[in-house]
């Protein structure tokens, strides 16, 4: 149940990001569900690996600045998601960074709201 709720929250975050940012395009609400699923799977499979590589390459600085590192990694994963599906179109890496930031804000607030209500 927790995984489904997180997926739906991520889908909502993708949809809100599409509505807010002009350089971030999702075809439809169903596409937001698919994009969230692909992004979530990539984050699960590659997110930790990218974080470990960034930490080693920056001699631990990435670990100390974990929020910024996760923000950049999520932007990279969004670009990869864009390349894997035609349901998402991101105009540039800058828009991917902005999308990652908005998705993080919406997702964090949504998770907090759901946890406080239930």
Secondary structure, DSSP 8 states (H G I E B T S, - for coil): -HHHHHHHHHHHHHHHHHHH-TTEEES-HHHHHHHHHHHHHHIIIIIHHHHHHHHHHTTTHHHHTHHHHHHHHHHHHHHHHHHH-SSEEESSHHHHHHHHHHHHHHHHHHHHHHHHH-
